[in-house]
């Protein structure tokens, strides 16, 4: 049985993320990980959100000091191939 998707999901703008880990500390389901910032020459690390584990709790955008996380309606994300493939496979 597939997981029921939440009404909204957290979307992180990697270009704005500084890797401060504020969102990591508040995530109740540990769906945010710190990853190397290989594709971002000025950033040593950044955060990444696993959309398949996100429950749409809205805590991460509330604590992000850089406003790089926004809550997006799940149905809107499902219309975009890059997110739909990830969300539907589980």
Chimera marker file (.cmm) of the C-alpha trace (Angstrom):
<marker_set name="trace">
<marker id="1" x="0.000" y="0.000" z="0.000" r="1" g="1" b="0" radius="0.5"/>
<marker id="2" x="1.388" y="3.386" z="-0.989" r="1" g="1" b="0" radius="0.5"/>
<marker id="3" x="1.888" y="6.112" z="1.570" r="1" g="1" b="0" radius="0.5"/>
<marker id="4" x="-0.805" y="8.773" z="1.565" r="1" g="1" b="0" radius="0.5"/>
<marker id="5" x="0.778" y="12.030" z="0.495" r="1" g="1" b="0" radius="0.5"/>
<marker id="6" x="0.375" y="15.138" z="2.667" r="1" g="1" b="0" radius="0.5"/>
<marker id="7" x="-1.514" y="18.175" z="1.347" r="1" g="1" b="0" radius="0.5"/>
<marker id="8" x="1.738" y="20.101" z="1.019" r="1" g="1" b="0" radius="0.5"/>
<marker id="9" x="5.444" y="19.349" z="0.884" r="1" g="1" b="0" radius="0.5"/>
<marker id="10" x="8.552" y="21.289" z="1.815" r="1" g="1" b="0" radius="0.5"/>
<marker id="11" x="10.544" y="22.528" z="-1.165" r="1" g="1" b="0" radius="0.5"/>
<marker id="12" x="14.086" y="23.744" z="-0.572" r="1" g="1" b="0" radius="0.5"/>
<marker id="13" x="15.844" y="26.224" z="-2.873" r="1" g="1" b="0" radius="0.5"/>
<marker id="14" x="19.387" y="24.848" z="-2.928" r="1" g="1" b="0" radius="0.5"/>
<marker id="15" x="20.710" y="28.092" z="-4.374" r="1" g="1" b="0" radius="0.5"/>
<marker id="16" x="19.742" y="29.907" z="-1.164" r="1" g="1" b="0" radius="0.5"/>
<marker id="17" x="20.574" y="27.181" z="1.383" r="1" g="1" b="0" radius="0.5"/>
<marker id="18" x="23.650" y="27.793" z="3.540" r="1" g="1" b="0" radius="0.5"/>
<marker id="19" x="23.639" y="24.401" z="5.248" r="1" g="1" b="0" radius="0.5"/>
<marker id="20" x="22.998" y="25.946" z="8.671" r="1" g="1" b="0" radius="0.5"/>
<marker id="21" x="21.026" y="22.824" z="9.721" r="1" g="1" b="0" radius="0.5"/>
<marker id="22" x="18.241" y="24.743" z="11.514" r="1" g="1" b="0" radius="0.5"/>
<marker id="23" x="15.667" y="22.727" z="9.556" r="1" g="1" b="0" radius="0.5"/>
<marker id="24" x="17.417" y="19.438" z="10.316" r="1" g="1" b="0" radius="0.5"/>
<marker id="25" x="17.065" y="20.051" z="14.046" r="1" g="1" b="0" radius="0.5"/>
<marker id="26" x="13.269" y="20.550" z="13.938" r="1" g="1" b="0" radius="0.5"/>
<marker id="27" x="12.200" y="17.904" z="11.413" r="1" g="1" b="0" radius="0.5"/>
<marker id="28" x="10.061" y="15.351" z="13.297" r="1" g="1" b="0" radius="0.5"/>
<marker id="29" x="10.560" y="12.614" z="10.674" r="1" g="1" b="0" radius="0.5"/>
<marker id="30" x="14.251" y="13.142" z="9.852" r="1" g="1" b="0" radius="0.5"/>
<marker id="31" x="13.589" y="13.738" z="6.168" r="1" g="1" b="0" radius="0.5"/>
<marker id="32" x="16.194" y="16.521" z="5.901" r="1" g="1" b="0" radius="0.5"/>
<marker id="33" x="19.832" y="15.591" z="5.457" r="1" g="1" b="0" radius="0.5"/>
<marker id="34" x="23.021" y="17.577" z="5.106" r="1" g="1" b="0" radius="0.5"/>
<marker id="35" x="24.821" y="16.875" z="1.849" r="1" g="1" b="0" radius="0.5"/>
<marker id="36" x="28.076" y="18.153" z="0.342" r="1" g="1" b="0" radius="0.5"/>
<marker id="37" x="27.663" y="21.308" z="-1.713" r="1" g="1" b="0" radius="0.5"/>
<marker id="38" x="29.657" y="20.004" z="-4.654" r="1" g="1" b="0" radius="0.5"/>
<marker id="39" x="27.542" y="21.855" z="-7.214" r="1" g="1" b="0" radius="0.5"/>
<marker id="40" x="27.720" y="25.107" z="-5.294" r="1" g="1" b="0" radius="0.5"/>
<marker id="41" x="31.241" y="26.507" z="-5.219" r="1" g="1" b="0" radius="0.5"/>
<marker id="42" x="30.622" y="28.879" z="-2.303" r="1" g="1" b="0" radius="0.5"/>
<marker id="43" x="28.834" y="26.383" z="-0.075" r="1" g="1" b="0" radius="0.5"/>
<marker id="44" x="30.582" y="23.600" z="1.806" r="1" g="1" b="0" radius="0.5"/>
<marker id="45" x="27.318" y="21.826" z="2.607" r="1" g="1" b="0" radius="0.5"/>
<marker id="46" x="23.614" y="22.257" z="2.102" r="1" g="1" b="0" radius="0.5"/>
<marker id="47" x="20.417" y="20.567" z="3.171" r="1" g="1" b="0" radius="0.5"/>
<marker id="48" x="18.298" y="18.234" z="1.096" r="1" g="1" b="0" radius="0.5"/>
<marker id="49" x="14.687" y="17.228" z="1.735" r="1" g="1" b="0" radius="0.5"/>
<marker id="50" x="13.515" y="13.687" z="1.000" r="1" g="1" b="0" radius="0.5"/>
<marker id="51" x="10.025" y="14.386" z="-0.329" r="1" g="1" b="0" radius="0.5"/>
<marker id="52" x="8.962" y="10.766" z="0.094" r="1" g="1" b="0" radius="0.5"/>
<marker id="53" x="9.415" y="11.092" z="3.870" r="1" g="1" b="0" radius="0.5"/>
<marker id="54" x="8.130" y="14.681" z="4.280" r="1" g="1" b="0" radius="0.5"/>
<marker id="55" x="4.838" y="14.903" z="6.207" r="1" g="1" b="0" radius="0.5"/>
<marker id="56" x="4.134" y="18.563" z="5.415" r="1" g="1" b="0" radius="0.5"/>
<marker id="57" x="4.381" y="19.717" z="9.042" r="1" g="1" b="0" radius="0.5"/>
<marker id="58" x="5.578" y="23.280" z="8.124" r="1" g="1" b="0" radius="0.5"/>
<marker id="59" x="8.250" y="23.406" z="10.857" r="1" g="1" b="0" radius="0.5"/>
<marker id="60" x="11.256" y="23.711" z="8.543" r="1" g="1" b="0" radius="0.5"/>
<marker id="61" x="10.174" y="26.889" z="6.714" r="1" g="1" b="0" radius="0.5"/>
<marker id="62" x="9.332" y="28.474" z="10.059" r="1" g="1" b="0" radius="0.5"/>
<marker id="63" x="12.882" y="28.068" z="11.380" r="1" g="1" b="0" radius="0.5"/>
<marker id="64" x="14.881" y="28.632" z="8.185" r="1" g="1" b="0" radius="0.5"/>
<marker id="65" x="16.759" y="31.914" z="8.705" r="1" g="1" b="0" radius="0.5"/>
<marker id="66" x="17.325" y="32.295" z="4.953" r="1" g="1" b="0" radius="0.5"/>
<marker id="67" x="13.724" y="31.672" z="3.812" r="1" g="1" b="0" radius="0.5"/>
<marker id="68" x="14.849" y="29.008" z="1.374" r="1" g="1" b="0" radius="0.5"/>
<marker id="69" x="12.120" y="26.486" z="2.248" r="1" g="1" b="0" radius="0.5"/>
<marker id="70" x="8.553" y="26.937" z="1.082" r="1" g="1" b="0" radius="0.5"/>
<marker id="71" x="5.514" y="24.737" z="1.442" r="1" g="1" b="0" radius="0.5"/>
<marker id="72" x="4.062" y="23.785" z="-1.943" r="1" g="1" b="0" radius="0.5"/>
<marker id="73" x="0.741" y="22.012" z="-2.535" r="1" g="1" b="0" radius="0.5"/>
<marker id="74" x="1.397" y="18.351" z="-3.302" r="1" g="1" b="0" radius="0.5"/>
<marker id="75" x="-0.896" y="18.331" z="-6.328" r="1" g="1" b="0" radius="0.5"/>
<marker id="76" x="1.182" y="21.164" z="-7.820" r="1" g="1" b="0" radius="0.5"/>
<marker id="77" x="4.391" y="19.187" z="-7.284" r="1" g="1" b="0" radius="0.5"/>
<marker id="78" x="2.855" y="16.086" z="-8.855" r="1" g="1" b="0" radius="0.5"/>
<marker id="79" x="2.324" y="18.047" z="-12.081" r="1" g="1" b="0" radius="0.5"/>
<marker id="80" x="6.109" y="18.487" z="-12.399" r="1" g="1" b="0" radius="0.5"/>
<marker id="81" x="7.919" y="15.409" z="-13.718" r="1" g="1" b="0" radius="0.5"/>
<marker id="82" x="11.018" y="15.917" z="-11.569" r="1" g="1" b="0" radius="0.5"/>
<marker id="83" x="8.921" y="15.613" z="-8.394" r="1" g="1" b="0" radius="0.5"/>
<marker id="84" x="6.161" y="13.304" z="-9.610" r="1" g="1" b="0" radius="0.5"/>
<marker id="85" x="8.555" y="10.462" z="-10.443" r="1" g="1" b="0" radius="0.5"/>
<marker id="86" x="10.031" y="10.574" z="-6.942" r="1" g="1" b="0" radius="0.5"/>
<marker id="87" x="6.703" y="10.864" z="-5.133" r="1" g="1" b="0" radius="0.5"/>
<marker id="88" x="4.781" y="8.209" z="-7.046" r="1" g="1" b="0" radius="0.5"/>
<marker id="89" x="7.433" y="5.474" z="-6.930" r="1" g="1" b="0" radius="0.5"/>
<marker id="90" x="6.916" y="4.825" z="-3.206" r="1" g="1" b="0" radius="0.5"/>
<link id1="1" id2="2" r="1" g="1" b="0" radius="0.2"/>
<link id1="2" id2="3" r="1" g="1" b="0" radius="0.2"/>
<link id1="3" id2="4" r="1" g="1" b="0" radius="0.2"/>
<link id1="4" id2="5" r="1" g="1" b="0" radius="0.2"/>
<link id1="5" id2="6" r="1" g="1" b="0" radius="0.2"/>
<link id1="6" id2="7" r="1" g="1" b="0" radius="0.2"/>
<link id1="7" id2="8" r="1" g="1" b="0" radius="0.2"/>
<link id1="8" id2="9" r="1" g="1" b="0" radius="0.2"/>
<link id1="9" id2="10" r="1" g="1" b="0" radius="0.2"/>
<link id1="10" id2="11" r="1" g="1" b="0" radius="0.2"/>
<link id1="11" id2="12" r="1" g="1" b="0" radius="0.2"/>
<link id1="12" id2="13" r="1" g="1" b="0" radius="0.2"/>
<link id1="13" id2="14" r="1" g="1" b="0" radius="0.2"/>
<link id1="14" id2="15" r="1" g="1" b="0" radius="0.2"/>
<link id1="15" id2="16" r="1" g="1" b="0" radius="0.2"/>
<link id1="16" id2="17" r="1" g="1" b="0" radius="0.2"/>
<link id1="17" id2="18" r="1" g="1" b="0" radius="0.2"/>
<link id1="18" id2="19" r="1" g="1" b="0" radius="0.2"/>
<link id1="19" id2="20" r="1" g="1" b="0" radius="0.2"/>
<link id1="20" id2="21" r="1" g="1" b="0" radius="0.2"/>
<link id1="21" id2="22" r="1" g="1" b="0" radius="0.2"/>
<link id1="22" id2="23" r="1" g="1" b="0" radius="0.2"/>
<link id1="23" id2="24" r="1" g="1" b="0" radius="0.2"/>
<link id1="24" id2="25" r="1" g="1" b="0" radius="0.2"/>
<link id1="25" id2="26" r="1" g="1" b="0" radius="0.2"/>
<link id1="26" id2="27" r="1" g="1" b="0" radius="0.2"/>
<link id1="27" id2="28" r="1" g="1" b="0" radius="0.2"/>
<link id1="28" id2="29" r="1" g="1" b="0" radius="0.2"/>
<link id1="29" id2="30" r="1" g="1" b="0" radius="0.2"/>
<link id1="30" id2="31" r="1" g="1" b="0" radius="0.2"/>
<link id1="31" id2="32" r="1" g="1" b="0" radius="0.2"/>
<link id1="32" id2="33" r="1" g="1" b="0" radius="0.2"/>
<link id1="33" id2="34" r="1" g="1" b="0" radius="0.2"/>
<link id1="34" id2="35" r="1" g="1" b="0" radius="0.2"/>
<link id1="35" id2="36" r="1" g="1" b="0" radius="0.2"/>
<link id1="36" id2="37" r="1" g="1" b="0" radius="0.2"/>
<link id1="37" id2="38" r="1" g="1" b="0" radius="0.2"/>
<link id1="38" id2="39" r="1" g="1" b="0" radius="0.2"/>
<link id1="39" id2="40" r="1" g="1" b="0" radius="0.2"/>
<link id1="40" id2="41" r="1" g="1" b="0" radius="0.2"/>
<link id1="41" id2="42" r="1" g="1" b="0" radius="0.2"/>
<link id1="42" id2="43" r="1" g="1" b="0" radius="0.2"/>
<link id1="43" id2="44" r="1" g="1" b="0" radius="0.2"/>
<link id1="44" id2="45" r="1" g="1" b="0" radius="0.2"/>
<link id1="45" id2="46" r="1" g="1" b="0" radius="0.2"/>
<link id1="46" id2="47" r="1" g="1" b="0" radius="0.2"/>
<link id1="47" id2="48" r="1" g="1" b="0" radius="0.2"/>
<link id1="48" id2="49" r="1" g="1" b="0" radius="0.2"/>
<link id1="49" id2="50" r="1" g="1" b="0" radius="0.2"/>
<link id1="50" id2="51" r="1" g="1" b="0" radius="0.2"/>
<link id1="51" id2="52" r="1" g="1" b="0" radius="0.2"/>
<link id1="52" id2="53" r="1" g="1" b="0" radius="0.2"/>
<link id1="53" id2="54" r="1" g="1" b="0" radius="0.2"/>
<link id1="54" id2="55" r="1" g="1" b="0" radius="0.2"/>
<link id1="55" id2="56" r="1" g="1" b="0" radius="0.2"/>
<link id1="56" id2="57" r="1" g="1" b="0" radius="0.2"/>
<link id1="57" id2="58" r="1" g="1" b="0" radius="0.2"/>
<link id1="58" id2="59" r="1" g="1" b="0" radius="0.2"/>
<link id1="59" id2="60" r="1" g="1" b="0" radius="0.2"/>
<link id1="60" id2="61" r="1" g="1" b="0" radius="0.2"/>
<link id1="61" id2="62" r="1" g="1" b="0" radius="0.2"/>
<link id1="62" id2="63" r="1" g="1" b="0" radius="0.2"/>
<link id1="63" id2="64" r="1" g="1" b="0" radius="0.2"/>
<link id1="64" id2="65" r="1" g="1" b="0" radius="0.2"/>
<link id1="65" id2="66" r="1" g="1" b="0" radius="0.2"/>
<link id1="66" id2="67" r="1" g="1" b="0" radius="0.2"/>
<link id1="67" id2="68" r="1" g="1" b="0" radius="0.2"/>
<link id1="68" id2="69" r="1" g="1" b="0" radius="0.2"/>
<link id1="69" id2="70" r="1" g="1" b="0" radius="0.2"/>
<link id1="70" id2="71" r="1" g="1" b="0" radius="0.2"/>
<link id1="71" id2="72" r="1" g="1" b="0" radius="0.2"/>
<link id1="72" id2="73" r="1" g="1" b="0" radius="0.2"/>
<link id1="73" id2="74" r="1" g="1" b="0" radius="0.2"/>
<link id1="74" id2="75" r="1" g="1" b="0" radius="0.2"/>
<link id1="75" id2="76" r="1" g="1" b="0" radius="0.2"/>
<link id1="76" id2="77" r="1" g="1" b="0" radius="0.2"/>
<link id1="77" id2="78" r="1" g="1" b="0" radius="0.2"/>
<link id1="78" id2="79" r="1" g="1" b="0" radius="0.2"/>
<link id1="79" id2="80" r="1" g="1" b="0" radius="0.2"/>
<link id1="80" id2="81" r="1" g="1" b="0" radius="0.2"/>
<link id1="81" id2="82" r="1" g="1" b="0" radius="0.2"/>
<link id1="82" id2="83" r="1" g="1" b="0" radius="0.2"/>
<link id1="83" id2="84" r="1" g="1" b="0" radius="0.2"/>
<link id1="84" id2="85" r="1" g="1" b="0" radius="0.2"/>
<link id1="85" id2="86" r="1" g="1" b="0" radius="0.2"/>
<link id1="86" id2="87" r="1" g="1" b="0" radius="0.2"/>
<link id1="87" id2="88" r="1" g="1" b="0" radius="0.2"/>
<link id1="88" id2="89" r="1" g="1" b="0" radius="0.2"/>
<link id1="89" id2="90" r="1" g="1" b="0" radius="0.2"/>
</marker_set>
